[in-house]
Amino acid sequence: IALDLNNHVLRGDGDARDYGVLIEGYDGTVVKNGIIQNFHVGVLLNTSSRSSILENQIEHHSDSGVAVFGGSGNTLQDNLFLANSYYGAKIISGSGNQILRNTFHENFDSGLFLQGSIGNVVAENIVTEKCMEWHCSLPESCKSSSRKPCAEKFLEWPFIHSQFAQYGF
């Protein structure tokens, strides 16, 4: 299944219970080339694998721009995550996902949130917002959490194992 928005706007009414695009249990899906705004979650992948979210502007959602629950091998690439109320993107209990060449700007809590996820690759992302230092459950590879203002930074890290981490620095 491929949804090419062809630069059109998919706009919600701000209801805290709706999703711009809901993909549940389907593998190999694609959502691309659109502006998705004003939903609870812009794109929800629930137990979907090998799906791609490509070249979208994902903004002004009451929770997250993109949420991935379960599944593996998903790709978030070349998206702009702008002014989402909690996270630009969050991945919970997923593995082997790729978060590549995205821009995270003015998301309220963190640009990227990973929990219970392993083997993810985060590379060539730009974050231009307030910061949350990353932290996770592995003390030998983690830093303590602290908020601080930051300039534009480049986010890149090969995540071998991360039980809980927030990125937005």
Salt bridges, closest charged atoms under 4 A:
ASP15 OD2 - ARG17 NH2 2.74
ASP27 OD2 - ARG50 NH2 3.78
ASP63 OD2 - LYS90 NZ 2.96
ASP78 OD1 - ARG101 NE 3.09
GLU106 OE2 - HIS105 NE2 3.18
ASP109 OD1 - ARG147 NH2 3.04
GLU133 OE2 - LYS148 NZ 2.86
